[in-house]
Each structure stands twice: as C-alpha cells, then as structure tokens.
Amino acid sequence: MTYMYRAALYCDDCGEKIIADLRGTNREDTGDTDDFPQGCDPFSTESDTPHHCDGCDGFLGNELTSDGCDYVRDEIIEDFAAGRMDSVAITTWLPFYGRKQLGLPDLEDVEVACAEAHAELARHGVPRPHRRTARPRAGRARFAGSAPSSSRDAGGTVPTKFRKEGRPHDAHSS
C-alpha cells in the first residue's frame, strides 16, 4: 500500500512508521491527509512522473500518462546515451514499465542512433553535452515557468528552454 501524508507519498514501511509515531503522540486519524497518513492506490490514477517514497526514495510503481511514458522514455534514452547504466531510469523504471509500454526500440538501436547523432554534432564542432545526474523527486512536480535558469557562453546569456515536463533545460545540454 502507498500512503499520502502532507502532500507527499510514502511506501508501506515509511507510512506505517509515521502512523506509529503519530499514534505515540495520541494523534487521531481524522481522515485528512494533512493530519494523518491515508492509504491510497498508486494505480487508481495516472501520473506524469514515476513516484518514489518521500521517506526512503523507494520506487512506488505507479501508472503513467502518455506524457509520463514520454518522460520516462526520454530519461532512459538520455541515460543510456550518456553511459549511466546504473541510473534509476534504466535499473528501475525500464524493467517496471517495459520497452513495449514506453515505445522504446531495442537498446542496441538507441546506442547506434546516439553514436550517429554525436558523430554528426562533432562534425559541426559541437562538443558532447554534459548531462545532469539527478532525477526529479516524484511528487514534487515542477511546472513550465517555475525556477527558470540560463546558461552563459562567450556571447552572453542563452535563453532557457523547457522540456515538456517543465524542468529547466539549457540550450547546451540536449
């Protein structure tokens, strides 16, 4: 079971620990997630991102919207292209959601496509991009326009681009 408490999601173990701690202070279950953890079904609704426990960061295994599938697919491809085979996208999300649901080709095809794209960029003098390593915290959605950032080059400020899921993304990291 998954628990929701104060706008955060928790796995069974973490949720039960919070419940035990609250009961130790004689707090009663009012049925409100702001006051006491409430059980919820992660498969009852779809989300744009995979959910992880806010207590232990364990994967909660929720269903994804089509935008969520696009997001996970993009993360898997980016991590594979960057050689981050131990990323949460490859080690956790890919086995759970599966290539078929995500519309992913065989990883060998992705590797060939990435190598060709990097070679084409190199022919035009574009250095291989540096990729971020952190994944977004599930349950802490960022929306387009929030927390904008920019990157500077010799010519000044490069405008920020936003990905579909709304996380800042500068022009040099694609």
Phi, psi and omega in degrees: 000150175251145179245145172246131180209123180050052176064022177233154178255142181226146175289174182303311182298311181293320178297317180292327177294317178298317179300314180298317179298317180292321178293330176295339177259013179064025176282137181263152177282110180270353184087000180256129182293344175283337183258329189203140179302136179240136177293142178216159180260113182294346180264001182284336177222157178267160180224161177276354178217154173293141180265141176232151180296133178286348179271307186244357181070015176291145181290134183262350173068051180271163175284154181244149170284177176295324176295323177296319177297319177299315180300311181296317179301315180298318179296319179297313181297315180298314181294321178296315180297327181273358179079017179271072184286348178261012181290158178297329180297319183274318185278335185242306185292315182301311178296325182287309185276329177080148181299322184296312180298324183274352181070032181270141172284175173302144184298332178296322177295322178295317180299317179296315180297319180294317179298318179295319180295317178295322178295318178296317177297318180298323178299334180261011176079015180269121180291156177297133185289151171266130183256152175289157180248341182276147175259156178292147176285123178297147180083355179239062185297140174250142184246153180310131179098347179270144177049054179294150177222167176217168181232145182252144171233188184299334182270358181124208184275134176263127182300149179281140171252150176244137174287169180305322182278359170092006179278144179302143183209116183270165187296340183267359186245024179267000000 
